[in-house]
Amino acid sequence: MTAYTPLSELGEFGLIKLIKDKVELRNSSTIKGIGDDAAVIEPSEKQIVVSSDMLLEGIHFDLAFCPLKHVGYKAVAVNVSDIAAMNATPTQITVNIALGARYTVEAVEELYEGIRLACENYNVDLVGGDTTSSRTGLIISITAIGEVAKGEAVLRSGAKENDLICVTGDLGAAYLGLQILEREKQAFLANPEMQPELDEKQYIIGRQLRPEARMDVIHDLKERDIKPTSMIDVSDGLASELFHICAQSGVGATIFKDNLPADEQMLEAALEFNLDPITCILNGGEDYELLFTVALSDYDKVKNHPDISIIGKITDKSEGINLANKHGQSFPLQAQGWKHF
């Protein structure tokens, strides 16, 4: 039987040392990381981009089916995704965690192993944070810092009429992955002897448990000399994110139902749960793909990209935000994604 070490045995300073000893610094802009009152960062001539996200046990993740290593990785990825959506490169993060009494030293090591793997994958330095106790389970809050050349940041407010609307990857899979995990959890609670049936759903489950920020696409766009006119990451659902871009850019939009990208596992799972796949794509959320617009003149640069779908066009604000079918009929789009309150 594995022996676990209570956090009280290690203490705050011991916990900080445990974390610090496993941190590797990778960026020249990091002058001083963990171990002082504050980190020291020297960003050269670039602009600084800062974003922050908080994940709460029981709200954003369920440890019944989400390993702590995945929680740590996902917490970094969702913050890096925000930096990517600004057309920037992530360089540093700070991590704040609050832990309940049931957490052990080994559990914290597992959480930080996920954080370490994400930092390695995205070439990010962990430079500080805070640890404290919690009466409500695990809380993890990450602030991500990135760099972007002056004039190269992409905002939500730059979309123009006739721009192409593009999205990376596929959509709706994370939502269906969550439905699978919730179903298997209930089956386990009803019968602990029952084995979960997950083998044929690994892709969509992975999309929920361990999403990836699309920094690869940001690098691709730069290599192809494409600067999006507006951009946002798909965390709350495609429809909600499109509404954000249209509201801040003062435009309308039409997206085409047949152009929406979907994975086969997602489509099969939607049928299994008697859900409309298009509703899942539009409102599922947590895909962490990039929704962006480009000038019509960039069409030839994006049309053959294997991981970018052109799903619509920006229109005049007076036309509203619509979903069109192959018969040319348009219907007002509804945003029914994740609501935080």
LINHUQUI-V782376 format. One record per residue. N is the residue number from 1. SS is DSSP state (hx for helix, st for strand, lp for the rest). PSI is psi in whole degrees, 0 to 359 (999 if undefined). Layout:
BEGIN
N:SS:PSI / N:SS:PSI
END
This chain:
BEGIN
1:lp:133 / 2:lp:133 / 3:lp:128 / 4:lp:148 / 5:lp:120 / 6:st:146 / 7:hx:329 / 8:hx:333 / 9:hx:331 / 10:hx:319 / 11:hx:167 / 12:hx:313 / 13:hx:324 / 14:hx:322 / 15:hx:317 / 16:hx:317 / 17:hx:320 / 18:hx:317 / 19:hx:312 / 20:hx:321 / 21:lp:341 / 22:lp:4 / 23:lp:133 / 24:lp:127 / 25:lp:136 / 26:lp:339 / 27:lp:136 / 28:lp:339 / 29:lp:348 / 30:st:109 / 31:st:318 / 32:st:127 / 33:lp:226 / 34:lp:141 / 35:lp:353 / 36:lp:186 / 37:lp:333 / 38:lp:157 / 39:lp:156 / 40:st:123 / 41:st:134 / 42:lp:98 / 43:lp:9 / 44:lp:224 / 45:lp:6 / 46:lp:165 / 47:st:151 / 48:st:135 / 49:st:132 / 50:st:135 / 51:st:155 / 52:st:140 / 53:st:149 / 54:st:136 / 55:st:128 / 56:st:134 / 57:st:133 / 58:lp:344 / 59:lp:306 / 60:lp:343 / 61:st:155 / 62:lp:115 / 63:lp:355 / 64:lp:330 / 65:lp:5 / 66:lp:105 / 67:lp:147 / 68:hx:326 / 69:hx:320 / 70:hx:323 / 71:hx:314 / 72:hx:315 / 73:hx:313 / 74:hx:322 / 75:hx:322 / 76:hx:314 / 77:hx:319 / 78:hx:331 / 79:hx:319 / 80:hx:324 / 81:hx:321 / 82:hx:322 / 83:hx:318 / 84:hx:321 / 85:lp:348 / 86:lp:5 / 87:lp:29 / 88:lp:172 / 89:st:125 / 90:st:143 / 91:st:321 / 92:st:157 / 93:st:154 / 94:st:147 / 95:st:122 / 96:st:129 / 97:st:143 / 98:st:132 / 99:st:138 / 100:lp:167 / 101:lp:337 / 102:lp:349 / 103:lp:139 / 104:st:171 / 105:hx:319 / 106:hx:324 / 107:hx:319 / 108:hx:321 / 109:hx:321 / 110:hx:317 / 111:hx:313 / 112:hx:340 / 113:hx:320 / 114:hx:318 / 115:hx:317 / 116:hx:316 / 117:hx:320 / 118:hx:319 / 119:hx:320 / 120:hx:317 / 121:hx:319 / 122:hx:6 / 123:lp:52 / 124:lp:145 / 125:st:131 / 126:st:114 / 127:st:1 / 128:st:188 / 129:st:201 / 130:st:152 / 131:st:140 / 132:st:175 / 133:st:160 / 134:lp:145 / 135:lp:2 / 136:lp:29 / 137:lp:199 / 138:lp:131 / 139:st:130 / 140:st:125 / 141:st:126 / 142:st:136 / 143:st:127 / 144:st:141 / 145:st:135 / 146:st:174 / 147:st:146 / 148:st:141 / 149:lp:147 / 150:lp:131 / 151:lp:358 / 152:lp:353 / 153:lp:140 / 154:lp:124 / 155:lp:173 / 156:lp:349 / 157:lp:11 / 158:lp:2 / 159:lp:140 / 160:lp:155 / 161:lp:138 / 162:lp:357 / 163:lp:151 / 164:st:140 / 165:st:124 / 166:st:155 / 167:st:147 / 168:st:159 / 169:lp:215 / 170:lp:163 / 171:lp:156 / 172:lp:345 / 173:hx:319 / 174:hx:320 / 175:hx:315 / 176:hx:326 / 177:hx:320 / 178:hx:320 / 179:hx:319 / 180:hx:312 / 181:hx:319 / 182:hx:319 / 183:hx:315 / 184:hx:328 / 185:hx:315 / 186:hx:322 / 187:hx:320 / 188:hx:318 / 189:hx:326 / 190:hx:327 / 191:lp:93 / 192:lp:346 / 193:lp:346 / 194:lp:133 / 195:lp:136 / 196:lp:146 / 197:lp:86 / 198:lp:352 / 199:hx:321 / 200:hx:8 / 201:hx:22 / 202:hx:322 / 203:hx:309 / 204:hx:330 / 205:hx:318 / 206:hx:326 / 207:hx:330 / 208:hx:313 / 209:hx:324 / 210:lp:74 / 211:lp:161 / 212:lp:135 / 213:lp:141 / 214:lp:53 / 215:hx:334 / 216:hx:321 / 217:hx:322 / 218:hx:316 / 219:hx:320 / 220:hx:315 / 221:hx:319 / 222:hx:320 / 223:hx:329 / 224:lp:6 / 225:lp:45 / 226:lp:124 / 227:lp:113 / 228:lp:151 / 229:lp:335 / 230:st:159 / 231:st:151 / 232:st:151 / 233:st:151 / 234:lp:87 / 235:lp:325 / 236:lp:5 / 237:lp:142 / 238:hx:314 / 239:hx:313 / 240:hx:318 / 241:hx:322 / 242:hx:321 / 243:hx:321 / 244:hx:312 / 245:hx:314 / 246:hx:319 / 247:hx:315 / 248:hx:338 / 249:hx:348 / 250:lp:42 / 251:lp:174 / 252:st:182 / 253:st:151 / 254:st:126 / 255:st:150 / 256:st:122 / 257:hx:317 / 258:hx:348 / 259:hx:354 / 260:lp:127 / 261:lp:134 / 262:lp:146 / 263:lp:149 / 264:hx:321 / 265:hx:321 / 266:hx:315 / 267:hx:318 / 268:hx:318 / 269:hx:323 / 270:hx:316 / 271:hx:321 / 272:hx:323 / 273:lp:6 / 274:lp:43 / 275:lp:148 / 276:lp:118 / 277:hx:323 / 278:hx:321 / 279:hx:320 / 280:hx:318 / 281:hx:317 / 282:hx:327 / 283:hx:1 / 284:lp:311 / 285:lp:172 / 286:lp:21 / 287:lp:329 / 288:lp:32 / 289:lp:175 / 290:st:126 / 291:st:124 / 292:st:164 / 293:st:147 / 294:st:157 / 295:lp:148 / 296:hx:329 / 297:hx:345 / 298:hx:7 / 299:hx:312 / 300:hx:334 / 301:hx:334 / 302:hx:342 / 303:lp:330 / 304:lp:10 / 305:lp:127 / 306:lp:344 / 307:lp:20 / 308:st:131 / 309:st:133 / 310:st:112 / 311:st:356 / 312:st:197 / 313:st:155 / 314:st:136 / 315:st:180 / 316:lp:148 / 317:hx:326 / 318:hx:340 / 319:hx:349 / 320:lp:193 / 321:st:117 / 322:st:155 / 323:st:125 / 324:st:145 / 325:lp:179 / 326:lp:347 / 327:lp:2 / 328:lp:4 / 329:lp:140 / 330:st:142 / 331:st:140 / 332:st:133 / 333:lp:139 / 334:lp:136 / 335:lp:112 / 336:lp:31 / 337:lp:196 / 338:lp:131 / 339:lp:126 / 340:lp:339 / 341:lp:999
END
